[in-house]
């Protein structure tokens, strides 16, 4: 019996570091465990991609686009050539399944029955870009173009969303019916790790773990919120430290090792994310897995679900108004109860085991899902 074959398309390959790359790595291993042949393909965004070797027992194809080493004309020519090569692979009939993790959609076979798109960006991303644009008129002109190029969710019927909220939003926003594929979010923490987390006495502080930048993570907004807080914020991560240097109620604590993330979260009353937009937000899931509630602005579809044991801030609130809500919430927080509630939520929805079980079901029944 011939092995089933899957083609996985991504902006970066699975040996790179990042949320999308973790997702690719996990599903690659699951496909291999189910005895599928796996091929990864990526546009080469950097020199390291050019020398990618066999990894994870998969066949790796790197298109030869030296985009960022080229002058302007050659940049677009090479990118176009790379996408054409990938498009030819998608169009070929040798793959039983195509998994698309890309930023861009491809011109052909948007709704092919053998193609699944994985949600990595929030479907409200384009609306948020429009509302924050300095040139709204120009953005309105190019938004339809962006929808066509940047959002596979708009064009493809077979989409794996994070949750029901994301699927409902996309259906409404883009007036599209999607297939019956289950909602799956990548869960970076195992059940065993969650159960190992024990309640400890909390420092009367808030923690932020993430990139220190303004375009997505909105770090300047966080600094302005901190001015009015009774509870100081400890910041971990890399980026432009000048944004947080000598700011009231902000202390920079360095870059944290991945192995210490859960332990670090567990020391604090709550974690905080004030991003302009997010995808899934691993930081929130790791916080919940440690038993620490999250404080999040309502700027992405998963925010409500992630704060069912924490605090959801209306995105229209000013920094001062946000600080008032946060102070009130933490003043009345029962940390022991919150610890239990967060762990229960994480165990129910955000474990590696849940992720693996759902993907195993898709792999075994993919023909049913993609033809109904």
N, C-alpha and C positions, 0 to 999 in steps of 0.2 A: 504493500500500500504506500503510495507516494505521500510524503510529508506535506502538510499545509504550509503555505508561505505567506509571510506578512512583510509589508514594506512600511517602515516608520520614518516619517519626514519631520525634521525639526530644524530650528535655526542653529542650535548647538547639539553636539552629540552627547550621549549619556555619561561620558567620563568627565564632562565639565561640571562646575558647581553652580547650583541654582535650583529654584523650585521646579521649573519646567524640566530641567535635566534630571532631577530626582524622580519625577513622574515617568520620564522615558526609561530610566534605569529600572524602576520597579516593574513596569509592564513588560519590558524586554525579558526580565528574569521569569515572569509568569508565563509568557509565551514559550520560552525555552523549556520550562518545566512541563508544559503541555505538549512537548515534542514538535513544535513548529520550527521551521527555518525562519530566521529573522534577518532582515537587511535594514540597516540604518542609512539614511542619506541626509546630507546637510549642505547648504551653501557654505563655503569656507569664509567665515567672517574674520579669521585671523590666521597667523602663520602656524599656530599649533594645530589647527584643523587640517592643514595641508599635510601633516605628517602623522595623522591619526592612524593607529595600527588596529589589528583585531582586538576587540574588547568584548568581554562578556559572552564569548562564543558566537558573536554575530558577525555578519559580513558588513563591512563599512564602506560606503561609497562617498568620497568627497569630491564635489565638483570643483574644477580648477579655476575658481574665480578669485583673483588677487585684488578684490575690489578696493580695499582700503590702502593698497600700495599704489593705486593707479591715479592718473589725472582724471579730471571731471568726466570727459567723454568716455575714456576707457572704463571708468567705474561703472557707468550705466550699461555700457556694452557688455561687460563681463557679467554683471548681475543678470542682465536679460538672458545671456547665454546659459548661465547656471540654472535659471528657472525653466528654460526650455528643456534642458537635460532632465530635470526632475519631472517636468510635465510628460515627457516621453515615457519615463518609468511608470508614472501613474496610469497612462493610457495603455500600457502593455497589459496583456492578458495573463501574465505569468504569476501574478499575485492574487491569492484568494481574498486578502484583506489589505487595505491601506489605512494606516493610522496617521492623521495629520495633526502635528503639534506646531505648525508654522505660524508666523505673524501674518503671512500673506496667503491669499487664496490663489488658485491656479485657474486658467481660463477654461480648461476642458474638464468634463466629468465632475462638475460640482456635486451633482446628485446621483453619482454612480452608486449602485447598491452594494459595492464592495468597499466603500470609503466612509470612515468615521472621523469626525473632527472632535478633538478634545478641547474643552473650554479651558483656557489659561488666563484670558483677560475678561474682566467684568463686561457684560453686554451693554452696560450704561456708559462705558468708557468714552464713546464718541459724543454723547450728550454732555459729559463732564468737560471734555476738551473744548466744546463749543462755549460752555458757560464761563470758562476761565480764559478764553482766548483774548488777546489784546486787540485783535482785528476780527470782530465777530462777523462782519460782512464778508470778508475774504474766506473765513472758515465755513460759512454757510454755502459759499460757492463750491468749495472743494469737498464738503462733507459727503455728498453722494459718491464722489470718486474714492474717498477714504473707505466708505462702506463697501464699495466693490472690491478694493484691493486688500484692506486690512482686516476684514472681519469674516472669516469662514462661517461664523454663525449665521450671517445674513444669507449666505448662498447655499449652504449645505443642509440637507434635511436630517442627516444622521449625526446628531451632536450629543456628546456626553457632557451634561451640565454638572455644576457643583451641587445644586440643590433645586427644589421646586421653585423657589423665588426667582432664581436666575432664568429658568426655563419660561416661567410665566411672563417675566419682564421682556425677554427676547421675543416671545410669541406676540405680545402686545405691541412692542416697539417696532418690530419689523414685519408684522402682519403675516406670520409664517407658522405653518403646522410642522412640528418636528416628530421624529420617529419615537417609538416606545422604549428606546434605550434607557437603562437605569441611570439615575443621578449618582455620580461618583466623585468624591474629592480625595485627593492624595492625603493620606494620614501619615505624618512623619514619625509617629510614636507607637510603639507596640503596647499591647495590653499589659504585658509584664512590667514595662517601664512605668506605666501609669499606676499600677497597683503598688509599685515600690515606693512611690512618692508618699511621704508621711507628713502630717500637719506639724508645722513648727511655728514657734512664736514669730509673729510678723513685725518687721520694722515698719514704723509709721511713715512709709514712703511709697511712691509710685515708681514703676520701672518702665523705661522705653528701651527695647532691643531692636535695632534695625539700622538702615543706612541713614546717614546724617546729610540730607539734601532737601531741597525745597520744591522741585518740580513735581514729584509724586508724594514723598513722605511729609511734605508741608511742615518742615522743622521750624520755620519762623512762626507759624501759628502756634506750635507747641510752646515755644519760648514765650510768646505773648500770654498764653494760658497760664503758664507757670508764675507769672508776675502776681497773679491774684489768688494763688493756691495757699492753703495752710500746710499742705503736704509737699515736701520737696520731691523732685524727679531725678532719679539716677539714670544716666544715659550710657548705653553700651553700643558700640558699632563704629564703623569707619565712615569717612566722608570729610566734609568741610567743617573742621572744628571751630572755625572762626564764627560760625552761626551760633554756637552755644557758649563760647568762651566768656567768662565773667558775667554770665546772665543770672538774674535773680532766681533762686530756687532750682537751679540746674547744676548738677555735678556730673562731669564726664568720668566714667569708670574704665575706659579702655575697650579693646576688642575682646570679645568673649569666645572661648573655644566651644565648638558645637556640642561636645560631650558634657559641658557644664550648664547648658541653657536651662534645662528643667530645674536643676538645683538653684540656679540664680533666680528664676521666676518665683520659686516657692518662698523666698525670703520676704516678698513684698505684699502689701495690702492689695494692690491691683496693678495691672499693666495698662499701657495707653497707646493708642494708635489714632492719629488725627489726619491720615492721608487724604489727598484729594481724590484718589481712586486706588483700588486694590484689585488683585486677582482673587486668590483664595485667602491669602494672609496666613502663612505658616506660623508667624509670631503669635497670633491669637490662639491657634490650635495648641501650640506648645505651652502657652500660658494656662489654658484650660486643663491640659494634661497634668500640669504641676499642681492643680488645685487653686490657681490664682485667677480671679475674675478679670474680665477685660473691659476697658473703657474705650469706646470706638465712636467716631463720627459716622453718621448715616450717609455715607458717600458711595457705598457699593452694595450690591444685592445681598451678599452673605452677612452683612453687618448685624442685621436683626437676629439671625440665628446664633451668631457667635457671642452676642451679648444677652442671651436669654437668662444667663446667670450673673450678668454684670450691668453695665450702664451704657445705653445708647443715647448719643448726643445728636440733637437735630442739627443738620448741616448749616442751617440758617443762623444758629446762635453765634454771637460774637465771642472772642476769647474770654472776656470778663463773665459773660453769661455761662459759658461752658465751665469755667472755674467754680462758679456758684453752685452749679449742679453737682460737680465732682466733690466739692467740700461737703455738701449735704449728704451725698451718697456714702462717702467714707466715714463721716461722723456716725452714721447709723448702721454701718456694716458689721454683720456677725461673721467674723472670719472663719470660724469653725464650720458654720452652716454653708458658707460660700465654698469652702474647700470641698465639702462633700458633694454639693450640687455640681460644681465644675467637673469633678472627677466622674460623676455619673453621666454627665453630658458627653464627656470625652470618650468614655467606655462604650457608650451607645452609638456614637456617630463617627468618632475620629480615631480609629485604630488601624494599624496595618492589616489586621485580620479582616476587618470589614471591607477594606479596599481590595484585598486579594480575593475574597469570596465573590465579590461582585464582578471582578474582571474574569475570574474562572468561569462564571456563569455566561458572560458575554462570549468568551472564546468557544465554549462548548455549544452555544446556541446562537451564534452570530448570524447564521442564515435565517433563522426565525425572526430575530430582531430587525434585520435589514430589509426584509421582504414583507413586513406588516405595517 
